[in-house]
């Protein structure tokens, strides 16, 4: 083995962390008899040689030696080597990708293409490995064949031939998954694959295999799914619970929680799968005892997650099924409701997590689903309760059916009000944030306690802002803590949560404390801190009159002149002092500064009518967001919507993330003609099932909030309840 490895000029190559002269050590480590050494070598391969999927010259040079490892029966953990080869060679570069490659990416693209060619050329060995004695190799080989082999018809035939004789259940599921991969990569074969999968669903096969077949049908041929897919899947899940080694049909020790009318429920301390409570906070175990390798950490987390599960692969199958069901929100919701009523706690944990993914990406009627997620808050299993609180935290107003359950959990678990971490500032617990985002005053005691901690949680101010008037009792504590903030290099981190809270309360009585911060802001992050202080003063309005001299003086200060002008207008309405500063801001070099000036001018309304020509000149600017801000400001200062609406609707189509801002303006403009283009656009948005900001493979914590806000604004604009230009 490794013949010629020392003849490769590894030192002339590089990987993610420098010279690749350590690659031979890593390759030999993969063949070691020591499990720890193999794990370390695999970690190095993924961490440096194939870093985040990248392919370097040294990655290409490794391919022949990886094939040697994969076929040598004396090497242990060969399944991991097969997976590594699949990852290295499985990159697809389609025509669209090729059109987008720039000069700096040409070498990288060439490496991907060469890796795909090299691994594909040797993919025939996986035919033999599909019957290997090592179950780990048999588990990895089907997906390798489906991803890499040039003859998908032969691959599909082998998968069908192997399935009846394969003794390992998880490998059988991998064979079915590989068939789905063949169908996705080679669409002409999708019908043939769907026929086979349909037979697997209809015949008397094990429930896990039938569930796998349904998941792959949803993935590659959703039209071939049975019409009664929800009851079919629910029945399979019941069979899995009753199967030998499955979860018990009823957990007698911890029965499934139901809605409790009096809110009295016993709740254990919050703890995520990788955390443990410390006082009234939690410290990440990952920070306490870091595993030696990332591969080791992932394996440990997987083992911890699957401990006690009767069918650890069921969650992955259900996730695949949900992805395949796509916009069939009713079916997906019904399936999750059934899962959340399961006596199997693991099924409920999976359902809670998948419920979050569904509601985050798709619009629908979720009251019953949300209520069932709320029921999990009282479960003694901390992972289930914690997962539920995390989902509810992101739902904002949609979490309303769970308000009492959230309040009960909050009262029962003061230790979870704040989470502290070994690195970084503390933050509020999910239950506190979820209840505060509902505007529920029962969150106030938790926020009051947080304000008494030595270090105030970084997100207290945002929670106060969502509570609004209900958080008014916290104003005194916010002022007191702000008055005690040392104005040193750490001032911004300590003061910004307090300033955000006072801004949300419009607590004008805090003007002296805010002025102290404004005057004494340090050099480090000083501009950020002054901006936060100015926003607070602006929110106070006329109640901050004592700040007027300071605000006037800051009009001449670069960096925060626009924010000072905006605050001065809100506090004193001094048009003559403010207008010249904002006009100058429209000519700033930075687009961000021009946008801020345009928004501030819009707040002046007709008092800034003189700037209409300047704003009109920005309607054709290259920067879309500046065009939008200028169009909104133009309407606000002139009261004439025609030319602004055209710009806003064009931006709506070009960038979905601008839609909330546009809808806010349309809602304020007042009645829209039923046949107008704007009304048609808004109705089309309301008819769309997909959330406007849903992303594949990522999301933001406020995505659901922003989309629900967009829907509300669209309805408001169509009802014609806007108040028009009220400046």
C-alpha positions as CSV (number, residue, x, y, z in Angstrom):
1,X,0.0,0.0,0.0
2,X,1.0,3.6,-0.6
3,X,3.4,2.7,-3.3
4,X,4.9,5.9,-4.7
5,X,3.5,8.1,-1.9
6,X,7.0,9.4,-1.1
7,X,7.7,10.3,-4.7
8,X,4.9,12.9,-4.7
9,X,6.2,16.4,-4.2
10,X,3.8,17.2,-1.4
11,X,5.8,20.1,-0.1
12,X,5.2,22.0,-3.3
13,X,1.4,21.8,-2.8
14,X,-0.8,23.6,-0.2
15,X,-4.0,22.8,1.6
16,X,-6.2,25.0,3.7
17,X,-3.6,25.6,6.3
18,X,-0.4,25.9,4.4
19,X,2.2,23.4,2.9
20,X,0.8,19.9,2.3
21,X,3.9,18.0,3.4
22,X,1.8,16.5,6.3
23,X,-0.6,14.7,3.9
24,X,1.4,11.4,3.8
25,X,1.1,11.2,7.6
26,X,-2.6,11.8,7.4
27,X,-3.0,9.1,4.7
28,X,-1.0,6.6,6.7
29,X,-3.0,7.5,9.8
30,X,-6.2,6.4,8.0
31,X,-4.7,2.9,7.9
32,X,-3.6,2.9,11.5
33,X,-4.8,0.2,13.9
34,X,-5.3,2.9,16.5
35,X,-8.9,4.3,16.4
36,X,-7.7,7.6,17.8
37,X,-5.1,8.0,15.2
38,X,-7.6,7.1,12.4
39,X,-10.0,9.7,13.8
40,X,-7.3,12.3,13.9
41,X,-6.2,11.6,10.4
42,X,-9.8,11.7,9.1
43,X,-10.3,15.0,10.9
44,X,-7.1,16.4,9.1
45,X,-8.4,15.2,5.7
46,X,-11.7,17.0,6.1
47,X,-10.2,20.0,8.0
48,X,-7.3,20.8,5.7
49,X,-7.0,18.6,2.6
50,X,-10.8,18.8,1.8
51,X,-11.6,21.9,3.8
52,X,-15.3,22.8,3.6
53,X,-15.5,20.8,0.4
54,X,-12.6,22.5,-1.3
55,X,-10.3,20.6,-3.7
56,X,-6.7,21.4,-3.9
57,X,-3.8,19.9,-5.9
58,X,-3.0,17.8,-2.8
59,X,-6.6,16.6,-2.7
60,X,-6.2,15.3,-6.2
61,X,-2.9,13.6,-5.4
62,X,-4.6,11.8,-2.5
63,X,-7.3,10.1,-4.6
64,X,-5.3,7.0,-5.7
65,X,-4.2,6.3,-2.2
66,X,-7.7,6.7,-0.8
67,X,-8.9,4.1,-3.3
68,X,-6.1,1.7,-2.0
69,X,-7.4,2.2,1.5
70,X,-11.0,1.7,0.5
71,X,-10.4,-1.8,-1.0
72,X,-7.9,-3.1,1.5
73,X,-9.9,-5.5,3.9
74,X,-7.2,-5.1,6.6
75,X,-8.0,-1.3,6.9
76,X,-10.6,-0.5,9.5
77,X,-13.2,2.4,9.1
78,X,-13.1,2.0,5.4
79,X,-16.7,3.3,5.2
80,X,-15.3,6.7,6.2
81,X,-12.8,6.6,3.4
82,X,-15.6,5.8,0.9
83,X,-17.6,8.7,2.2
84,X,-14.5,11.0,1.8
85,X,-14.0,9.8,-1.8
86,X,-17.7,10.5,-2.5
87,X,-17.4,14.0,-1.1
88,X,-14.2,14.7,-3.1
89,X,-15.6,13.4,-6.4
90,X,-19.3,14.3,-6.0
91,X,-19.2,18.0,-7.0
92,X,-21.4,18.8,-9.9
93,X,-20.5,21.8,-12.1
94,X,-23.4,22.5,-14.3
95,X,-23.6,25.1,-17.2
96,X,-25.0,27.8,-14.9
97,X,-22.0,27.4,-12.6
98,X,-19.6,27.5,-15.5
99,X,-21.1,30.8,-16.7
100,X,-20.6,32.4,-13.3
101,X,-16.9,31.4,-12.8
102,X,-14.5,34.4,-12.8
103,X,-10.8,34.3,-13.4
104,X,-9.9,33.9,-9.8
105,X,-12.1,30.7,-9.6
106,X,-10.9,29.0,-12.7
107,X,-8.2,27.0,-11.0
108,X,-10.6,25.8,-8.3
109,X,-13.2,24.9,-10.8
110,X,-10.6,22.9,-12.8
111,X,-9.7,21.0,-9.6
112,X,-13.3,20.1,-8.9
113,X,-13.7,18.8,-12.5
114,X,-10.5,16.8,-12.3
115,X,-11.5,15.3,-8.9
116,X,-14.9,14.3,-10.3
117,X,-13.2,12.7,-13.3
118,X,-10.6,10.9,-11.2
119,X,-13.0,9.5,-8.6
120,X,-15.6,8.6,-11.3
121,X,-13.0,6.7,-13.2
122,X,-12.3,4.4,-10.2
123,X,-16.0,4.2,-9.1
124,X,-16.2,0.6,-10.4
125,X,-14.6,-0.7,-7.2
126,X,-17.8,0.3,-5.3
127,X,-19.7,-2.5,-7.1
128,X,-17.6,-5.0,-5.1
129,X,-17.8,-3.0,-1.9
130,X,-21.6,-3.1,-1.9
131,X,-21.3,-6.7,-0.6
132,X,-18.3,-6.2,1.6
133,X,-18.1,-7.9,4.9
134,X,-17.8,-4.6,6.8
135,X,-21.3,-3.1,7.3
136,X,-19.8,0.4,7.4
137,X,-18.4,-0.1,3.9
138,X,-21.8,-1.5,2.7
139,X,-23.5,1.5,4.2
140,X,-21.3,4.0,2.3
141,X,-21.0,2.2,-1.0
142,X,-24.6,2.7,-2.4
143,X,-24.5,6.4,-2.2
144,X,-21.0,6.4,-3.7
145,X,-22.2,4.4,-6.7
146,X,-25.3,6.6,-7.1
147,X,-23.2,9.7,-7.0
148,X,-20.2,8.8,-9.0
149,X,-20.7,5.9,-11.4
150,X,-21.2,6.7,-15.1
151,X,-23.7,3.9,-15.7
152,X,-26.8,4.6,-13.6
153,X,-28.9,1.8,-15.1
154,X,-26.3,-0.8,-13.9
155,X,-26.2,1.0,-10.5
156,X,-30.0,0.8,-10.2
157,X,-30.1,-2.9,-11.1
158,X,-27.4,-3.6,-8.5
159,X,-29.4,-1.8,-5.8
160,X,-32.5,-3.8,-6.6
161,X,-30.5,-7.0,-6.7
162,X,-28.8,-6.3,-3.4
163,X,-31.8,-5.3,-1.3
164,X,-33.4,-8.7,-0.7
165,X,-30.1,-10.3,0.5
166,X,-28.8,-7.4,2.6
167,X,-29.0,-8.4,6.3
168,X,-28.4,-4.9,7.9
169,X,-31.5,-2.7,8.2
170,X,-29.6,0.6,8.0
171,X,-27.8,-0.6,4.8
172,X,-31.1,-1.5,3.3
173,X,-32.3,2.1,3.9
174,X,-29.1,3.3,2.2
175,X,-29.8,1.2,-0.9
176,X,-33.2,2.9,-1.1
177,X,-31.7,6.3,-0.6
178,X,-29.2,5.7,-3.3
179,X,-32.1,4.8,-5.7
180,X,-33.5,8.2,-5.0
181,X,-30.2,9.8,-5.7
182,X,-30.0,8.1,-9.1
183,X,-33.5,9.4,-9.9
184,X,-32.5,13.0,-9.0
185,X,-29.2,12.8,-11.0
186,X,-30.6,11.1,-14.0
187,X,-34.2,12.3,-14.5
188,X,-35.0,9.9,-17.4
189,X,-34.7,7.1,-14.8
190,X,-37.1,8.7,-12.3
191,X,-40.1,6.8,-13.6
192,X,-38.3,3.5,-13.3
193,X,-37.1,4.3,-9.8
194,X,-40.6,5.5,-8.7
195,X,-42.1,2.1,-9.9
196,X,-39.7,0.2,-7.7
197,X,-40.2,2.5,-4.7
198,X,-44.0,2.1,-5.1
199,X,-43.6,-1.6,-5.0
200,X,-41.6,-1.3,-1.7
201,X,-44.4,0.8,-0.2
202,X,-47.2,-1.5,-1.2
203,X,-45.6,-4.9,-0.4
204,X,-45.3,-6.4,3.0
205,X,-41.9,-5.0,3.9
206,X,-40.6,-3.8,7.2
207,X,-42.0,-0.4,8.3
208,X,-38.6,1.3,8.1
209,X,-38.0,0.2,4.5
210,X,-41.5,1.3,3.5
211,X,-40.9,4.7,5.2
212,X,-37.6,5.0,3.4
213,X,-39.4,4.3,0.1
214,X,-42.0,6.9,0.8
215,X,-39.3,9.5,1.7
216,X,-37.5,8.9,-1.6
217,X,-40.7,9.0,-3.6
218,X,-41.4,12.4,-2.1
219,X,-37.9,13.4,-3.0
220,X,-37.8,12.4,-6.6
221,X,-41.4,11.6,-7.7
222,X,-43.8,13.3,-5.3
223,X,-46.8,12.8,-7.7
224,X,-46.4,9.1,-7.2
225,X,-47.0,9.3,-3.4
226,X,-50.2,7.7,-2.2
227,X,-53.1,10.1,-1.7
228,X,-53.4,9.1,1.9
229,X,-49.7,9.6,2.7
230,X,-50.3,11.1,6.1
231,X,-52.2,8.1,7.6
232,X,-49.8,5.7,5.9
233,X,-46.8,7.4,7.5
234,X,-48.6,7.7,10.8
235,X,-49.3,4.0,10.7
236,X,-45.7,3.2,9.9
237,X,-44.5,5.3,12.8
238,X,-46.8,3.3,15.1
239,X,-45.4,0.1,13.7
240,X,-41.9,1.3,14.4
241,X,-42.8,2.0,18.0
242,X,-44.3,-1.4,18.5
243,X,-41.4,-3.2,16.8
244,X,-38.8,-5.1,18.9
245,X,-36.4,-2.5,20.2
246,X,-38.7,0.3,19.3
247,X,-40.1,2.9,21.8
248,X,-42.8,1.8,24.1
249,X,-46.4,2.6,23.0
250,X,-46.9,4.5,26.2
251,X,-44.4,6.0,28.6
252,X,-45.9,5.3,31.9
253,X,-43.3,7.2,33.9
254,X,-43.7,10.4,31.9
255,X,-47.1,10.4,30.0
256,X,-47.5,12.8,27.1
257,X,-48.5,16.2,28.4
258,X,-51.9,17.6,27.6
259,X,-53.2,21.2,27.8
260,X,-53.4,22.1,31.5
261,X,-56.2,24.5,32.2
262,X,-54.7,25.9,35.4
263,X,-51.2,26.1,34.1
264,X,-49.7,24.1,37.0
265,X,-47.1,21.9,35.5
266,X,-43.8,20.4,36.8
267,X,-40.8,21.4,34.6
268,X,-37.2,20.4,35.0
269,X,-34.4,22.9,34.5
270,X,-33.8,23.8,30.9
271,X,-30.9,22.0,29.3
272,X,-30.0,21.6,25.7
273,X,-28.5,18.2,24.6
274,X,-25.0,19.7,25.0
275,X,-25.5,22.0,28.0
276,X,-26.0,21.8,31.7
277,X,-27.5,24.3,34.2
278,X,-25.1,26.4,36.2
279,X,-26.9,28.5,38.9
280,X,-29.4,30.6,37.0
281,X,-27.5,30.1,33.7
282,X,-26.0,27.4,31.5
283,X,-22.4,26.9,30.4
284,X,-21.8,25.0,27.1
285,X,-20.2,21.7,27.7
286,X,-18.4,22.2,24.4
287,X,-16.5,25.0,26.1
288,X,-15.7,22.9,29.2
289,X,-14.3,19.8,27.5
290,X,-13.5,20.1,23.8
291,X,-13.2,16.8,22.0
292,X,-9.8,16.3,20.3
293,X,-11.2,16.4,16.8
294,X,-14.2,17.8,15.0
295,X,-14.9,14.3,13.7
296,X,-14.9,13.0,17.2
297,X,-17.2,15.8,18.4
298,X,-19.7,15.0,15.6
299,X,-19.6,11.3,16.4
300,X,-20.1,11.9,20.1
301,X,-23.0,14.3,19.4
302,X,-24.6,11.7,17.1
303,X,-24.2,9.0,19.7
304,X,-25.7,11.2,22.4
305,X,-28.6,12.3,20.1
306,X,-29.4,8.7,19.2
307,X,-29.0,7.1,22.6
308,X,-32.2,5.3,23.6
309,X,-33.8,5.7,20.2
310,X,-35.5,2.6,18.8
311,X,-35.0,3.7,15.2
312,X,-32.4,6.4,15.1
313,X,-32.7,6.7,11.3
314,X,-36.4,7.5,11.4
315,X,-35.8,11.2,11.9
316,X,-33.7,11.5,8.8
317,X,-36.3,9.7,6.8
318,X,-39.1,12.0,8.0
319,X,-37.0,15.1,7.3
320,X,-36.4,13.8,3.7
321,X,-40.2,13.1,3.4
322,X,-41.0,16.7,4.6
323,X,-38.5,18.2,2.1
324,X,-40.1,16.2,-0.7
325,X,-43.6,17.2,0.3
326,X,-42.5,20.8,-0.2
327,X,-45.5,23.1,-0.5
328,X,-48.1,20.5,0.6
329,X,-48.3,22.4,3.9
330,X,-51.6,20.8,4.9
331,X,-50.2,17.3,4.7
332,X,-47.0,18.3,6.4
333,X,-48.9,20.0,9.2
334,X,-51.2,17.0,9.7
335,X,-48.2,14.6,9.9
336,X,-46.4,16.8,12.5
337,X,-49.6,17.0,14.6
338,X,-49.8,13.3,14.6
339,X,-46.1,13.0,15.6
340,X,-46.6,15.5,18.4
341,X,-49.3,13.4,19.8
342,X,-47.1,10.3,19.8
343,X,-46.3,8.6,23.1
344,X,-42.7,8.3,21.8
345,X,-40.8,11.2,23.2
346,X,-38.2,11.0,20.4
347,X,-40.8,11.3,17.8
348,X,-42.0,14.4,19.5
349,X,-38.5,15.9,19.7
350,X,-38.1,15.3,16.0
351,X,-41.5,16.8,15.3
352,X,-40.8,19.9,17.3
353,X,-37.7,20.6,15.3
354,X,-39.3,19.9,12.0
355,X,-42.3,22.1,13.0
356,X,-39.9,25.0,13.3
357,X,-38.5,24.3,9.8
358,X,-42.0,24.1,8.3
359,X,-43.3,27.3,9.9
360,X,-40.1,29.2,9.1
361,X,-40.4,28.5,5.4
362,X,-44.1,28.2,4.7
363,X,-47.2,30.1,5.4
364,X,-50.2,28.2,6.8
365,X,-52.8,27.8,9.6
366,X,-50.6,26.6,12.5
367,X,-52.7,27.2,15.6
368,X,-53.1,23.5,16.5
369,X,-49.6,22.7,15.6
370,X,-48.2,25.6,17.7
371,X,-50.4,24.6,20.7
372,X,-49.0,21.0,20.5
373,X,-45.5,22.4,20.4
374,X,-46.4,24.4,23.5
375,X,-47.5,21.2,25.3
376,X,-43.9,19.9,25.1
377,X,-42.8,22.7,27.4
378,X,-43.9,20.8,30.4
379,X,-42.2,17.5,29.4
380,X,-39.6,16.3,32.0
381,X,-37.2,15.5,29.1
382,X,-35.1,18.7,29.0
383,X,-34.2,18.3,25.3
384,X,-37.9,18.2,24.3
385,X,-38.8,21.2,26.4
386,X,-35.8,23.2,25.3
387,X,-36.4,22.3,21.6
388,X,-40.0,23.6,22.0
389,X,-39.0,26.9,23.6
390,X,-36.4,27.5,20.8
391,X,-39.1,27.0,18.2
392,X,-41.6,29.3,20.0
393,X,-38.9,31.9,20.4
394,X,-38.8,32.4,16.6
395,X,-42.6,32.5,16.1
396,X,-43.3,35.9,17.8
397,X,-47.1,36.5,17.5
398,X,-47.7,33.0,16.0
399,X,-46.8,31.6,19.5
400,X,-49.9,33.2,21.0
401,X,-51.7,29.8,21.6
402,X,-48.8,28.9,24.0
403,X,-48.7,32.0,26.1
404,X,-50.0,30.3,29.3
405,X,-47.7,27.3,28.7
406,X,-44.7,29.7,28.3
407,X,-45.7,31.6,31.5
408,X,-46.0,28.3,33.4
409,X,-42.6,27.2,32.3
410,X,-41.1,30.6,33.1
411,X,-42.5,30.5,36.6
412,X,-41.3,27.0,37.2
413,X,-37.8,27.5,36.0
414,X,-36.1,30.7,37.2
415,X,-32.7,29.1,36.5
416,X,-33.4,29.2,32.8
417,X,-34.2,32.9,32.6
418,X,-30.7,33.8,31.6
419,X,-28.0,31.7,29.9
420,X,-24.3,32.4,30.6
421,X,-21.6,31.0,28.4
422,X,-17.9,30.5,28.9
423,X,-17.2,33.0,26.1
424,X,-19.4,35.9,25.1
425,X,-22.0,37.9,27.0
426,X,-25.0,36.2,28.7
427,X,-28.4,36.1,26.9
428,X,-32.0,35.6,27.8
429,X,-33.4,32.1,27.8
430,X,-35.7,31.1,24.9
431,X,-38.8,31.0,27.1
432,X,-38.3,34.6,28.3
433,X,-37.8,35.8,24.7
434,X,-40.8,33.9,23.4
435,X,-43.1,35.4,26.1
436,X,-41.7,38.9,25.7
437,X,-42.2,38.8,21.9
438,X,-45.9,38.1,22.6
439,X,-46.0,41.4,24.6
440,X,-47.0,39.3,27.7
441,X,-46.3,41.2,31.0
442,X,-45.6,37.9,32.7
443,X,-42.1,38.1,31.2
444,X,-41.3,41.3,33.2
445,X,-40.1,39.6,36.4
446,X,-37.5,37.6,34.4
447,X,-36.3,40.8,32.7
448,X,-36.2,42.6,36.1
449,X,-34.0,39.8,37.5
450,X,-31.8,40.0,34.4
451,X,-31.2,43.7,35.0
452,X,-29.9,42.9,38.5
453,X,-27.2,40.6,37.3
454,X,-23.5,41.8,37.3
455,X,-23.6,41.6,33.4
456,X,-26.8,42.5,31.7
457,X,-27.8,40.0,29.0
458,X,-27.1,41.5,25.5
459,X,-30.7,41.0,24.3
460,X,-32.6,42.6,27.2
461,X,-33.3,45.8,25.3
462,X,-34.9,44.0,22.4
463,X,-37.2,42.0,24.7
464,X,-38.2,45.3,26.4
465,X,-39.0,46.8,23.0
466,X,-41.4,43.9,22.2
467,X,-43.2,44.2,25.5
468,X,-43.8,48.0,25.0
469,X,-45.8,49.6,27.8
470,X,-46.0,46.4,29.7
471,X,-42.3,46.8,30.5
472,X,-42.7,50.3,31.8
473,X,-41.8,49.2,35.4
474,X,-38.3,48.4,34.1
475,X,-37.5,52.0,33.2
476,X,-36.0,52.8,36.6
477,X,-33.7,49.8,36.6
478,X,-32.6,50.6,33.0
479,X,-31.7,54.2,34.0
480,X,-29.9,53.0,37.1
481,X,-27.8,50.5,35.3
482,X,-27.0,53.0,32.5
483,X,-25.9,55.6,35.0
484,X,-23.4,53.1,36.4
485,X,-21.9,52.0,33.0
486,X,-18.1,52.8,32.9
487,X,-17.4,54.8,29.8
488,X,-14.3,52.8,28.8
489,X,-13.6,50.5,25.9
490,X,-16.3,48.1,26.9
491,X,-19.0,50.8,27.2
492,X,-20.8,49.9,24.0
493,X,-21.3,46.3,24.9
494,X,-22.6,47.2,28.4
495,X,-24.7,50.3,27.4
496,X,-26.3,49.2,24.1
497,X,-28.8,46.8,25.7
498,X,-29.9,49.4,28.2
499,X,-30.2,52.1,25.5
500,X,-32.3,49.8,23.4
501,X,-34.6,49.1,26.3
502,X,-35.0,52.8,27.0
503,X,-35.6,53.5,23.3
504,X,-38.4,50.9,23.2
505,X,-40.0,52.5,26.3
506,X,-39.6,56.0,25.0
507,X,-38.5,56.8,28.5
508,X,-37.8,60.5,28.3
509,X,-37.0,60.7,32.0
510,X,-33.8,58.9,31.2
511,X,-32.5,61.9,29.1
512,X,-29.8,62.8,31.8
513,X,-28.4,59.2,31.7
514,X,-28.4,59.1,28.0
515,X,-26.7,62.5,27.7
516,X,-23.9,61.3,30.0
517,X,-23.2,58.4,27.6
518,X,-23.5,60.6,24.5
519,X,-20.9,63.1,25.9
520,X,-18.5,60.5,27.3
521,X,-18.5,57.9,24.6
522,X,-14.9,56.4,24.3
523,X,-13.0,56.3,21.1
524,X,-13.4,52.5,20.7
525,X,-16.9,51.9,19.1
526,X,-17.7,55.4,20.1
527,X,-19.6,56.2,17.0
528,X,-21.8,53.1,17.5
529,X,-22.5,54.1,21.1
530,X,-23.3,57.7,20.1
531,X,-25.7,56.5,17.4
532,X,-27.5,54.3,19.9
533,X,-27.8,57.2,22.3
534,X,-29.1,59.5,19.6
535,X,-31.7,57.0,18.7
536,X,-32.8,56.9,22.3
537,X,-33.1,60.7,22.5
538,X,-35.0,60.7,19.2
539,X,-37.5,58.2,20.6
540,X,-38.1,60.4,23.6
541,X,-39.3,63.2,21.5
542,X,-40.1,66.5,23.2
543,X,-39.5,64.9,26.6
544,X,-35.7,65.1,25.8
545,X,-35.7,68.9,25.4
546,X,-32.7,69.3,27.7
547,X,-30.6,67.5,25.0
548,X,-31.3,70.2,22.3
549,X,-28.0,72.1,22.8
550,X,-26.0,68.9,22.6
551,X,-27.9,67.8,19.5
552,X,-27.3,71.1,17.8
553,X,-23.6,70.9,18.5
554,X,-23.5,67.3,17.1
555,X,-24.9,68.6,13.8
556,X,-21.3,69.7,13.0
557,X,-19.8,66.3,13.9
558,X,-19.0,64.0,11.1
559,X,-20.1,60.4,11.5
560,X,-23.3,61.0,13.4
561,X,-24.5,64.3,12.0
562,X,-27.5,62.6,10.2
563,X,-28.5,60.8,13.4
564,X,-28.2,64.0,15.4
565,X,-30.3,65.8,12.9
566,X,-33.0,63.1,13.0
567,X,-33.0,63.2,16.8
568,X,-33.2,67.0,16.8
569,X,-36.2,67.0,14.5
570,X,-38.0,64.5,16.7
571,X,-37.2,66.4,19.9
572,X,-37.5,70.1,18.8
573,X,-38.8,70.1,15.2
574,X,-36.1,72.6,14.2
575,X,-36.4,72.5,10.4
576,X,-33.9,75.3,9.7
577,X,-31.2,73.6,11.7
578,X,-31.8,70.0,10.4
579,X,-32.6,70.5,6.7
580,X,-29.1,71.7,5.6
581,X,-27.4,68.8,7.3
582,X,-29.7,66.2,5.7
583,X,-29.3,67.8,2.3
584,X,-25.6,67.5,2.7
585,X,-26.0,63.8,3.7
586,X,-27.7,63.1,0.4
587,X,-24.4,63.8,-1.2
588,X,-22.3,61.6,1.0
589,X,-19.8,59.2,-0.5
590,X,-21.2,56.2,1.3
591,X,-24.5,54.7,0.1
592,X,-25.4,53.9,3.7
593,X,-25.1,57.6,4.7
594,X,-27.2,58.7,1.8
595,X,-29.9,56.2,2.7
596,X,-30.0,57.5,6.3
597,X,-30.3,61.0,5.1
598,X,-33.2,60.1,2.7
599,X,-35.0,58.3,5.5
600,X,-34.5,61.3,7.8
601,X,-35.8,63.7,5.2
602,X,-38.9,61.6,4.8
603,X,-39.6,62.0,8.5
604,X,-39.8,65.8,7.9
605,X,-42.6,65.3,5.4
606,X,-43.8,68.5,3.6
607,X,-41.3,70.5,5.6
608,X,-38.6,69.0,3.4
609,X,-40.5,69.6,0.1
610,X,-37.6,71.6,-1.2
611,X,-35.5,68.4,-1.5
612,X,-37.9,66.7,-3.9
613,X,-35.8,67.3,-7.0
614,X,-32.7,65.8,-5.2
615,X,-34.7,62.8,-4.1
616,X,-36.1,62.4,-7.6
617,X,-32.6,62.3,-9.0
618,X,-31.8,59.3,-6.8
619,X,-34.7,57.2,-8.3
620,X,-32.3,55.9,-11.0
621,X,-29.4,55.2,-8.7
622,X,-27.5,51.9,-9.1
623,X,-28.1,50.9,-5.5
624,X,-31.6,49.4,-5.2
625,X,-32.0,50.1,-1.5
626,X,-31.2,53.8,-2.0
627,X,-33.7,54.0,-4.8
628,X,-36.3,52.6,-2.4
629,X,-35.5,55.0,0.4
630,X,-35.5,57.9,-2.0
631,X,-38.9,56.9,-3.5
632,X,-40.4,56.6,0.0
633,X,-39.0,59.9,1.1
634,X,-40.2,61.6,-2.2
635,X,-43.8,60.5,-1.5
636,X,-43.5,61.6,2.2
637,X,-42.3,65.1,1.2
638,X,-44.6,65.6,-1.8
639,X,-47.7,63.5,-1.0
640,X,-47.8,62.4,-4.6
641,X,-47.4,58.6,-4.9
642,X,-47.4,57.9,-8.7
643,X,-43.6,58.1,-9.5
644,X,-42.7,56.5,-6.2
645,X,-44.9,53.5,-6.6
646,X,-43.3,52.6,-9.9
647,X,-39.9,52.5,-8.4
648,X,-41.1,50.6,-5.3
649,X,-42.8,47.9,-7.3
650,X,-39.8,47.4,-9.6
651,X,-37.6,46.9,-6.5
652,X,-40.2,44.5,-5.1
653,X,-39.7,42.2,-8.0
654,X,-35.9,42.5,-8.0
655,X,-35.2,42.0,-4.3
656,X,-37.6,40.1,-2.1
657,X,-35.9,41.4,1.0
658,X,-37.1,45.0,0.3
659,X,-40.8,44.0,0.4
660,X,-41.5,44.8,4.0
661,X,-40.2,48.3,3.6
662,X,-42.2,48.8,0.4
663,X,-45.4,47.3,2.0
664,X,-45.0,49.7,4.9
665,X,-45.1,52.6,2.5
666,X,-48.0,51.3,0.5
667,X,-50.0,50.7,3.7
668,X,-49.4,54.3,4.7
669,X,-50.4,55.7,1.4
670,X,-54.0,54.9,1.9
671,X,-56.6,53.3,-0.4
672,X,-55.2,51.5,-3.5
673,X,-57.4,51.1,-6.5
674,X,-58.6,47.4,-6.7
675,X,-57.3,47.1,-10.3
676,X,-54.1,49.0,-9.7
677,X,-50.7,47.2,-10.3
678,X,-49.8,47.7,-6.6
679,X,-53.0,45.9,-5.5
680,X,-52.4,43.0,-7.9
681,X,-48.8,42.7,-6.5
682,X,-50.0,42.6,-2.9
683,X,-52.8,40.0,-3.7
684,X,-50.2,37.8,-5.4
685,X,-48.0,38.0,-2.3
686,X,-50.9,37.0,-0.1
687,X,-51.6,34.0,-2.3
688,X,-48.1,32.7,-2.2
689,X,-47.5,29.8,0.2
690,X,-43.7,30.2,0.5
691,X,-42.5,32.8,2.9
692,X,-40.9,35.7,1.0
693,X,-37.6,35.5,2.8
694,X,-37.3,31.7,3.0
695,X,-33.8,30.4,2.2
696,X,-32.6,26.9,1.3
697,X,-30.0,25.9,3.8
698,X,-30.2,28.9,6.1
699,X,-32.5,31.2,8.0
700,X,-32.5,34.2,10.3
701,X,-34.1,34.3,13.8
702,X,-36.6,37.1,12.7
703,X,-37.6,35.5,9.3
704,X,-41.0,34.4,10.4
705,X,-41.6,37.7,12.2
706,X,-40.7,39.7,9.1
707,X,-42.9,37.6,6.8
708,X,-45.9,37.8,9.1
709,X,-45.3,41.5,9.2
710,X,-45.3,41.7,5.4
711,X,-48.6,39.8,5.2
712,X,-50.2,42.1,7.8
713,X,-49.0,45.2,5.8
714,X,-50.3,43.7,2.5
715,X,-53.8,43.2,4.1
716,X,-53.7,46.7,5.6
717,X,-52.8,48.3,2.3
718,X,-55.5,46.4,0.4
719,X,-58.1,47.4,3.0
720,X,-57.1,51.0,2.5
721,X,-56.7,51.7,6.2
722,X,-53.5,53.7,5.8
723,X,-53.4,57.1,7.3
724,X,-51.7,58.7,4.3
725,X,-48.9,61.2,4.7
726,X,-49.2,62.2,8.3
727,X,-45.9,64.1,8.6
